[in-house]
Amino acid sequence: MDQKKAKIAVLVSGGGTNLQAILDAQQSGKIVSGEVVLVVSNNPNAYALTRAANAGVEAAVITKKDCGSQAAFESAILEALAAREIDLIVLAGFMSILSADFTARYERRILNVHPSLIPSFCGQGFYGLRVHEAALAKGVKVTGATVHFVNEIPDGGEILLQKAVEVLPGDTPEVLQRRVMEQAEWQLLPAAVEMISREILEKKG
Ligand code: GAR
């Protein structure tokens, strides 16, 4: 097999700073075993789409509304992935839960970044700023981020990398979110992408 890089699709819904971290890591040589060849957004207004365009990466907008059902939405994504022979899927701020049917097709081939130390503040209903609101409401002094494989349980797949981040007096959810991104997410996600891309290439031989 002479494929030199694992083909990566990044699924996004919003700002796309984690997508940017992956693209920057490719640029700087921290990711060498994989290449982002497709960005899929379930939100036509996501700034992540601009980031993809700026990097010259193909992007597709696939929404549940246009597709009519979760099953049709997932089929459309699967079709886009298959057409490009995607090896690795990265959920980078993708705010839609994928069915067991979907995740079973890409076992140990879907990564997600979650903005807490799983098993704290995770699962259904815990996404984006809500995670940080919950951490502040609980009064934890340490939070962080987790990169894990995605299976049929929301935020329940095998943990690959975690990093702790301090909660500071006076933190707002927005301030805490930014610190968790800067100190944890933007480092962990590219590192995990390189690690799993390399594994995929090695398995292909
Ligand atoms: C990130 O903090 C990511 O960990 C979180 O949403 C944010 C997306 O930011 N994801 C989840 O909560 C998923 N459960 P981004 O669009 O700038 O990467």
Residues whose N, C-alpha, C, O or C-beta is under 5 A from the ligand:
A	BS01	GAR	G14 G15 G16 T17 N18 L19 A92 G93 F94 V113 H114 P115 F126 Y127 G128
